[in-house]
Amino acid sequence: MYAKPYLDKFMIVFIDDILIHSKDKKEHEEHPKAILELLKKEELYAKFSNYKFWILKVQFLAHVINNQGIHVDPGKIESVKDLGIS
């Protein structure tokens, strides 16, 4: 797989979604550049309009990811509560 060197380090891939996470500003300047170079090398393309940079909180695969960790999306929890199953 093209992304293997970066998986579980700073990159999460699900089908055609890529999430790049970093601990600090310096890493977040390096990580996207490395991924974009890799995509170019593998002749894989993405629409630049779909890119989002410097996001402090993101929803990804029914989870919220922020500087405090990964959490289940609160909206999903409410949906389950609304089912009324006990």
Backbone as XML, in Angstrom:
<?xml version="1.0"?>
<chain id="A" units="angstrom">
  <residue number="1" name="MET">
    <atom name="N" x="0.844" y="-1.182" z="0.000"/>
    <atom name="CA" x="0.000" y="0.000" z="0.000"/>
    <atom name="C" x="0.889" y="1.245" z="0.000"/>
  </residue>
  <residue number="2" name="TYR">
    <atom name="N" x="0.496" y="2.225" z="-0.748"/>
    <atom name="CA" x="1.295" y="3.438" z="-0.915"/>
    <atom name="C" x="1.522" y="4.197" z="0.393"/>
  </residue>
  <residue number="3" name="ALA">
    <atom name="N" x="0.588" y="4.125" z="1.325"/>
    <atom name="CA" x="0.657" y="4.940" z="2.541"/>
    <atom name="C" x="1.327" y="4.247" z="3.714"/>
  </residue>
  <residue number="4" name="LYS">
    <atom name="N" x="1.743" y="3.022" z="3.533"/>
    <atom name="CA" x="2.257" y="2.224" z="4.646"/>
    <atom name="C" x="3.316" y="2.927" z="5.498"/>
  </residue>
  <residue number="5" name="PRO">
    <atom name="N" x="4.264" y="3.656" z="4.912"/>
    <atom name="CA" x="5.289" y="4.290" z="5.757"/>
    <atom name="C" x="4.721" y="5.304" z="6.759"/>
  </residue>
  <residue number="6" name="TYR">
    <atom name="N" x="3.535" y="5.851" z="6.484"/>
    <atom name="CA" x="2.983" y="6.911" z="7.325"/>
    <atom name="C" x="1.808" y="6.468" z="8.188"/>
  </residue>
  <residue number="7" name="LEU">
    <atom name="N" x="1.249" y="5.293" z="7.898"/>
    <atom name="CA" x="0.111" y="4.810" z="8.680"/>
    <atom name="C" x="0.522" y="4.601" z="10.127"/>
  </residue>
  <residue number="8" name="ASP">
    <atom name="N" x="-0.366" y="4.904" z="11.022"/>
    <atom name="CA" x="-0.137" y="4.789" z="12.467"/>
    <atom name="C" x="0.972" y="5.707" z="12.968"/>
  </residue>
  <residue number="9" name="LYS">
    <atom name="N" x="1.428" y="6.608" z="12.124"/>
    <atom name="CA" x="2.395" y="7.610" z="12.570"/>
    <atom name="C" x="1.716" y="8.972" z="12.590"/>
  </residue>
  <residue number="10" name="PHE">
    <atom name="N" x="1.195" y="9.383" z="11.423"/>
    <atom name="CA" x="0.480" y="10.662" z="11.375"/>
    <atom name="C" x="-0.592" y="10.679" z="10.290"/>
  </residue>
  <residue number="11" name="MET">
    <atom name="N" x="-0.964" y="9.505" z="9.807"/>
    <atom name="CA" x="-1.916" y="9.433" z="8.705"/>
    <atom name="C" x="-2.937" y="8.332" z="8.951"/>
  </residue>
  <residue number="12" name="ILE">
    <atom name="N" x="-4.213" y="8.664" z="8.715"/>
    <atom name="CA" x="-5.295" y="7.690" z="8.785"/>
    <atom name="C" x="-5.970" y="7.691" z="7.420"/>
  </residue>
  <residue number="13" name="VAL">
    <atom name="N" x="-6.189" y="6.509" z="6.858"/>
    <atom name="CA" x="-6.838" y="6.390" z="5.552"/>
    <atom name="C" x="-8.075" y="5.525" z="5.697"/>
  </residue>
  <residue number="14" name="PHE">
    <atom name="N" x="-9.191" y="5.999" z="5.143"/>
    <atom name="CA" x="-10.416" y="5.213" z="5.072"/>
    <atom name="C" x="-10.992" y="5.408" z="3.680"/>
  </residue>
  <residue number="15" name="ILE">
    <atom name="N" x="-10.958" y="4.375" z="2.890"/>
    <atom name="CA" x="-11.383" y="4.378" z="1.486"/>
    <atom name="C" x="-10.658" y="5.513" z="0.755"/>
  </residue>
  <residue number="16" name="ASP">
    <atom name="N" x="-11.337" y="6.639" z="0.491"/>
    <atom name="CA" x="-10.662" y="7.732" z="-0.216"/>
    <atom name="C" x="-10.518" y="8.982" z="0.648"/>
  </residue>
  <residue number="17" name="ASP">
    <atom name="N" x="-10.639" y="8.809" z="1.956"/>
    <atom name="CA" x="-10.431" y="9.917" z="2.887"/>
    <atom name="C" x="-9.077" y="9.760" z="3.568"/>
  </residue>
  <residue number="18" name="ILE">
    <atom name="N" x="-8.352" y="10.840" z="3.651"/>
    <atom name="CA" x="-7.051" y="10.848" z="4.320"/>
    <atom name="C" x="-7.092" y="11.906" z="5.413"/>
  </residue>
  <residue number="19" name="LEU">
    <atom name="N" x="-6.701" y="11.506" z="6.608"/>
    <atom name="CA" x="-6.589" y="12.440" z="7.724"/>
    <atom name="C" x="-5.128" y="12.460" z="8.165"/>
  </residue>
  <residue number="20" name="ILE">
    <atom name="N" x="-4.568" y="13.653" z="8.218"/>
    <atom name="CA" x="-3.183" y="13.832" z="8.656"/>
    <atom name="C" x="-3.227" y="14.575" z="9.988"/>
  </residue>
  <residue number="21" name="HIS">
    <atom name="N" x="-2.590" y="14.019" z="10.995"/>
    <atom name="CA" x="-2.585" y="14.667" z="12.310"/>
    <atom name="C" x="-1.151" y="14.908" z="12.756"/>
  </residue>
  <residue number="22" name="SER">
    <atom name="N" x="-0.982" y="15.961" z="13.529"/>
    <atom name="CA" x="0.353" y="16.367" z="13.960"/>
    <atom name="C" x="0.306" y="16.855" z="15.399"/>
  </residue>
  <residue number="23" name="LYS">
    <atom name="N" x="1.440" y="16.755" z="16.067"/>
    <atom name="CA" x="1.534" y="17.188" z="17.460"/>
    <atom name="C" x="1.791" y="18.683" z="17.596"/>
  </residue>
  <residue number="24" name="ASP">
    <atom name="N" x="2.447" y="19.258" z="16.593"/>
    <atom name="CA" x="2.786" y="20.678" z="16.694"/>
    <atom name="C" x="2.839" y="21.307" z="15.298"/>
  </residue>
  <residue number="25" name="LYS">
    <atom name="N" x="3.040" y="22.607" z="15.282"/>
    <atom name="CA" x="3.031" y="23.367" z="14.028"/>
    <atom name="C" x="4.124" y="22.897" z="13.069"/>
  </residue>
  <residue number="26" name="LYS">
    <atom name="N" x="5.312" y="22.638" z="13.601"/>
    <atom name="CA" x="6.428" y="22.210" z="12.752"/>
    <atom name="C" x="6.089" y="20.906" z="12.034"/>
  </residue>
  <residue number="27" name="GLU">
    <atom name="N" x="5.562" y="19.928" z="12.786"/>
    <atom name="CA" x="5.177" y="18.653" z="12.167"/>
    <atom name="C" x="4.077" y="18.863" z="11.136"/>
  </residue>
  <residue number="28" name="HIS">
    <atom name="N" x="3.143" y="19.781" z="11.443"/>
    <atom name="CA" x="2.018" y="19.964" z="10.523"/>
    <atom name="C" x="2.420" y="20.719" z="9.263"/>
  </residue>
  <residue number="29" name="GLU">
    <atom name="N" x="3.595" y="21.282" z="9.256"/>
    <atom name="CA" x="4.127" y="21.842" z="8.016"/>
    <atom name="C" x="4.803" y="20.746" z="7.198"/>
  </residue>
  <residue number="30" name="GLU">
    <atom name="N" x="5.361" y="19.748" z="7.875"/>
    <atom name="CA" x="6.084" y="18.668" z="7.199"/>
    <atom name="C" x="5.158" y="17.544" z="6.717"/>
  </residue>
  <residue number="31" name="HIS">
    <atom name="N" x="4.211" y="17.148" z="7.544"/>
    <atom name="CA" x="3.376" y="15.982" z="7.227"/>
    <atom name="C" x="2.556" y="16.134" z="5.940"/>
  </residue>
  <residue number="32" name="PRO">
    <atom name="N" x="1.789" y="17.211" z="5.771"/>
    <atom name="CA" x="1.038" y="17.331" z="4.509"/>
    <atom name="C" x="1.947" y="17.341" z="3.283"/>
  </residue>
  <residue number="33" name="LYS">
    <atom name="N" x="3.102" y="17.980" z="3.409"/>
    <atom name="CA" x="4.043" y="18.017" z="2.284"/>
    <atom name="C" x="4.483" y="16.600" z="1.918"/>
  </residue>
  <residue number="34" name="ALA">
    <atom name="N" x="4.794" y="15.785" z="2.923"/>
    <atom name="CA" x="5.214" y="14.404" z="2.672"/>
    <atom name="C" x="4.103" y="13.612" z="1.992"/>
  </residue>
  <residue number="35" name="ILE">
    <atom name="N" x="2.872" y="13.794" z="2.441"/>
    <atom name="CA" x="1.746" y="13.057" z="1.859"/>
    <atom name="C" x="1.484" y="13.528" z="0.434"/>
  </residue>
  <residue number="36" name="LEU">
    <atom name="N" x="1.522" y="14.826" z="0.201"/>
    <atom name="CA" x="1.299" y="15.334" z="-1.156"/>
    <atom name="C" x="2.375" y="14.840" z="-2.117"/>
  </residue>
  <residue number="37" name="GLU">
    <atom name="N" x="3.611" y="14.778" z="-1.655"/>
    <atom name="CA" x="4.691" y="14.239" z="-2.498"/>
    <atom name="C" x="4.461" y="12.760" z="-2.789"/>
  </residue>
  <residue number="38" name="LEU">
    <atom name="N" x="4.003" y="12.020" z="-1.794"/>
    <atom name="CA" x="3.716" y="10.600" z="-1.978"/>
    <atom name="C" x="2.579" y="10.392" z="-2.977"/>
  </residue>
  <residue number="39" name="LEU">
    <atom name="N" x="1.510" y="11.165" z="-2.837"/>
    <atom name="CA" x="0.385" y="11.050" z="-3.767"/>
    <atom name="C" x="0.831" y="11.357" z="-5.196"/>
  </residue>
  <residue number="40" name="LYS">
    <atom name="N" x="1.644" y="12.381" z="-5.345"/>
    <atom name="CA" x="2.151" y="12.738" z="-6.676"/>
    <atom name="C" x="2.984" y="11.600" z="-7.256"/>
  </residue>
  <residue number="41" name="LYS">
    <atom name="N" x="3.864" y="11.037" z="-6.433"/>
    <atom name="CA" x="4.720" y="9.933" z="-6.885"/>
    <atom name="C" x="3.888" y="8.737" z="-7.342"/>
  </residue>
  <residue number="42" name="GLU">
    <atom name="N" x="2.806" y="8.466" z="-6.621"/>
    <atom name="CA" x="1.943" y="7.324" z="-6.941"/>
    <atom name="C" x="0.888" y="7.665" z="-7.996"/>
  </residue>
  <residue number="43" name="GLU">
    <atom name="N" x="0.934" y="8.899" z="-8.499"/>
    <atom name="CA" x="-0.014" y="9.390" z="-9.497"/>
    <atom name="C" x="-1.453" y="9.297" z="-9.002"/>
  </residue>
  <residue number="44" name="LEU">
    <atom name="N" x="-1.635" y="9.680" z="-7.752"/>
    <atom name="CA" x="-2.962" y="9.773" z="-7.147"/>
    <atom name="C" x="-3.289" y="11.255" z="-7.007"/>
  </residue>
  <residue number="45" name="TYR">
    <atom name="N" x="-4.538" y="11.602" z="-7.228"/>
    <atom name="CA" x="-4.907" y="13.009" z="-7.270"/>
    <atom name="C" x="-6.052" y="13.297" z="-6.315"/>
  </residue>
  <residue number="46" name="ALA">
    <atom name="N" x="-6.080" y="14.525" z="-5.831"/>
    <atom name="CA" x="-7.144" y="14.987" z="-4.948"/>
    <atom name="C" x="-7.512" y="16.411" z="-5.347"/>
  </residue>
  <residue number="47" name="LYS">
    <atom name="N" x="-8.752" y="16.767" z="-5.088"/>
    <atom name="CA" x="-9.194" y="18.128" z="-5.370"/>
    <atom name="C" x="-8.718" y="19.041" z="-4.247"/>
  </residue>
  <residue number="48" name="PHE">
    <atom name="N" x="-8.005" y="20.081" z="-4.615"/>
    <atom name="CA" x="-7.489" y="20.995" z="-3.600"/>
    <atom name="C" x="-8.619" y="21.632" z="-2.797"/>
  </residue>
  <residue number="49" name="SER">
    <atom name="N" x="-9.791" y="21.800" z="-3.408"/>
    <atom name="CA" x="-10.922" y="22.399" z="-2.686"/>
    <atom name="C" x="-11.407" y="21.508" z="-1.541"/>
  </residue>
  <residue number="50" name="ASN">
    <atom name="N" x="-11.033" y="20.238" z="-1.548"/>
    <atom name="CA" x="-11.415" y="19.332" z="-0.463"/>
    <atom name="C" x="-10.425" y="19.355" z="0.699"/>
  </residue>
  <residue number="51" name="TYR">
    <atom name="N" x="-9.309" y="20.010" z="0.543"/>
    <atom name="CA" x="-8.286" y="20.057" z="1.587"/>
    <atom name="C" x="-8.704" y="21.048" z="2.665"/>
  </residue>
  <residue number="52" name="LYS">
    <atom name="N" x="-8.381" y="20.709" z="3.903"/>
    <atom name="CA" x="-8.556" y="21.638" z="5.024"/>
    <atom name="C" x="-7.278" y="21.577" z="5.847"/>
  </residue>
  <residue number="53" name="PHE">
    <atom name="N" x="-6.717" y="22.735" z="6.118"/>
    <atom name="CA" x="-5.466" y="22.799" z="6.865"/>
    <atom name="C" x="-5.672" y="23.526" z="8.188"/>
  </residue>
  <residue number="54" name="TRP">
    <atom name="N" x="-4.824" y="23.213" z="9.148"/>
    <atom name="CA" x="-4.789" y="23.886" z="10.448"/>
    <atom name="C" x="-6.124" y="23.789" z="11.185"/>
  </residue>
  <residue number="55" name="ILE">
    <atom name="N" x="-6.773" y="22.648" z="11.086"/>
    <atom name="CA" x="-8.039" y="22.409" z="11.780"/>
    <atom name="C" x="-7.715" y="21.881" z="13.177"/>
  </residue>
  <residue number="56" name="LEU">
    <atom name="N" x="-8.274" y="22.498" z="14.204"/>
    <atom name="CA" x="-8.008" y="22.064" z="15.573"/>
    <atom name="C" x="-8.988" y="20.990" z="16.045"/>
  </residue>
  <residue number="57" name="LYS">
    <atom name="N" x="-10.111" y="20.881" z="15.333"/>
    <atom name="CA" x="-11.125" y="19.890" z="15.688"/>
    <atom name="C" x="-11.749" y="19.406" z="14.382"/>
  </residue>
  <residue number="58" name="VAL">
    <atom name="N" x="-11.867" y="18.089" z="14.226"/>
    <atom name="CA" x="-12.403" y="17.548" z="12.980"/>
    <atom name="C" x="-13.320" y="16.366" z="13.281"/>
  </residue>
  <residue number="59" name="GLN">
    <atom name="N" x="-14.377" y="16.231" z="12.487"/>
    <atom name="CA" x="-15.237" y="15.052" z="12.562"/>
    <atom name="C" x="-14.768" y="14.092" z="11.479"/>
  </residue>
  <residue number="60" name="PHE">
    <atom name="N" x="-14.533" y="12.846" z="11.880"/>
    <atom name="CA" x="-14.006" y="11.847" z="10.952"/>
    <atom name="C" x="-14.536" y="10.490" z="11.365"/>
  </residue>
  <residue number="61" name="LEU">
    <atom name="N" x="-15.269" y="9.841" z="10.484"/>
    <atom name="CA" x="-15.802" y="8.500" z="10.726"/>
    <atom name="C" x="-16.581" y="8.417" z="12.038"/>
  </residue>
  <residue number="62" name="ALA">
    <atom name="N" x="-17.525" y="9.322" z="12.231"/>
    <atom name="CA" x="-18.410" y="9.358" z="13.401"/>
    <atom name="C" x="-17.666" y="9.624" z="14.706"/>
  </residue>
  <residue number="63" name="HIS">
    <atom name="N" x="-16.495" y="10.220" z="14.611"/>
    <atom name="CA" x="-15.724" y="10.586" z="15.795"/>
    <atom name="C" x="-15.314" y="12.057" z="15.689"/>
  </residue>
  <residue number="64" name="VAL">
    <atom name="N" x="-15.050" y="12.645" z="16.827"/>
    <atom name="CA" x="-14.510" y="13.995" z="16.887"/>
    <atom name="C" x="-13.071" y="13.861" z="17.370"/>
  </residue>
  <residue number="65" name="ILE">
    <atom name="N" x="-12.160" y="14.447" z="16.627"/>
    <atom name="CA" x="-10.745" y="14.384" z="16.968"/>
    <atom name="C" x="-10.278" y="15.807" z="17.250"/>
  </residue>
  <residue number="66" name="ASN">
    <atom name="N" x="-9.668" y="15.991" z="18.428"/>
    <atom name="CA" x="-9.140" y="17.299" z="18.793"/>
    <atom name="C" x="-7.876" y="17.116" z="19.628"/>
  </residue>
  <residue number="67" name="ASN">
    <atom name="N" x="-7.401" y="18.196" z="20.219"/>
    <atom name="CA" x="-6.152" y="18.105" z="20.978"/>
    <atom name="C" x="-6.288" y="17.299" z="22.266"/>
  </residue>
  <residue number="68" name="GLN">
    <atom name="N" x="-7.500" y="16.910" z="22.620"/>
    <atom name="CA" x="-7.718" y="16.107" z="23.823"/>
    <atom name="C" x="-7.909" y="14.632" z="23.497"/>
  </residue>
  <residue number="69" name="GLY">
    <atom name="N" x="-7.900" y="14.286" z="22.222"/>
    <atom name="CA" x="-8.001" y="12.884" z="21.839"/>
    <atom name="C" x="-9.104" y="12.624" z="20.831"/>
  </residue>
  <residue number="70" name="ILE">
    <atom name="N" x="-9.526" y="11.368" z="20.784"/>
    <atom name="CA" x="-10.568" y="10.916" z="19.864"/>
    <atom name="C" x="-11.791" y="10.564" z="20.694"/>
  </residue>
  <residue number="71" name="HIS">
    <atom name="N" x="-12.944" y="11.099" z="20.289"/>
    <atom name="CA" x="-14.186" y="10.900" z="21.028"/>
    <atom name="C" x="-15.296" y="10.535" z="20.052"/>
  </residue>
  <residue number="72" name="VAL">
    <atom name="N" x="-16.266" y="9.780" z="20.535"/>
    <atom name="CA" x="-17.442" y="9.497" z="19.719"/>
    <atom name="C" x="-18.174" y="10.816" z="19.500"/>
  </residue>
  <residue number="73" name="ASP">
    <atom name="N" x="-18.654" y="11.031" z="18.297"/>
    <atom name="CA" x="-19.404" y="12.236" z="17.960"/>
    <atom name="C" x="-20.621" y="12.338" z="18.884"/>
  </residue>
  <residue number="74" name="PRO">
    <atom name="N" x="-20.760" y="13.429" z="19.645"/>
    <atom name="CA" x="-21.896" y="13.569" z="20.558"/>
    <atom name="C" x="-23.247" y="13.428" z="19.865"/>
  </residue>
  <residue number="75" name="GLY">
    <atom name="N" x="-23.333" y="13.833" z="18.615"/>
    <atom name="CA" x="-24.577" y="13.679" z="17.864"/>
    <atom name="C" x="-24.961" y="12.221" z="17.691"/>
  </residue>
  <residue number="76" name="LYS">
    <atom name="N" x="-23.983" y="11.357" z="17.537"/>
    <atom name="CA" x="-24.243" y="9.919" z="17.412"/>
    <atom name="C" x="-24.736" y="9.349" z="18.737"/>
  </residue>
  <residue number="77" name="ILE">
    <atom name="N" x="-24.173" y="9.832" z="19.843"/>
    <atom name="CA" x="-24.614" y="9.368" z="21.161"/>
    <atom name="C" x="-26.071" y="9.752" z="21.376"/>
  </residue>
  <residue number="78" name="GLU">
    <atom name="N" x="-26.428" y="10.984" z="21.029"/>
    <atom name="CA" x="-27.815" y="11.428" z="21.180"/>
    <atom name="C" x="-28.755" y="10.604" z="20.315"/>
  </residue>
  <residue number="79" name="SER">
    <atom name="N" x="-28.337" y="10.257" z="19.112"/>
    <atom name="CA" x="-29.173" y="9.438" z="18.228"/>
    <atom name="C" x="-29.465" y="8.087" z="18.852"/>
  </residue>
  <residue number="80" name="VAL">
    <atom name="N" x="-28.474" y="7.491" z="19.479"/>
    <atom name="CA" x="-28.665" y="6.194" z="20.126"/>
    <atom name="C" x="-29.574" y="6.350" z="21.336"/>
  </residue>
  <residue number="81" name="LYS">
    <atom name="N" x="-29.378" y="7.405" z="22.124"/>
    <atom name="CA" x="-30.241" y="7.650" z="23.286"/>
    <atom name="C" x="-31.688" y="7.830" z="22.852"/>
  </residue>
  <residue number="82" name="ASP">
    <atom name="N" x="-31.893" y="8.516" z="21.726"/>
    <atom name="CA" x="-33.243" y="8.776" z="21.229"/>
    <atom name="C" x="-33.966" y="7.511" z="20.789"/>
  </residue>
  <residue number="83" name="LEU">
    <atom name="N" x="-33.229" y="6.440" z="20.543"/>
    <atom name="CA" x="-33.865" y="5.179" z="20.160"/>
    <atom name="C" x="-34.682" y="4.601" z="21.310"/>
  </residue>
  <residue number="84" name="GLY">
    <atom name="N" x="-34.335" y="4.981" z="22.534"/>
    <atom name="CA" x="-35.086" y="4.528" z="23.698"/>
    <atom name="C" x="-34.860" y="3.078" z="24.062"/>
  </residue>
  <residue number="85" name="ILE">
    <atom name="N" x="-33.771" y="2.505" z="23.623"/>
    <atom name="CA" x="-33.461" y="1.112" z="23.940"/>
    <atom name="C" x="-32.684" y="1.099" z="25.249"/>
  </residue>
  <residue number="86" name="SER">
    <atom name="N" x="-33.114" y="0.236" z="26.166"/>
    <atom name="CA" x="-32.391" y="0.172" z="27.440"/>
    <atom name="C" x="-31.835" y="-1.198" z="27.703"/>
  </residue>
</chain>
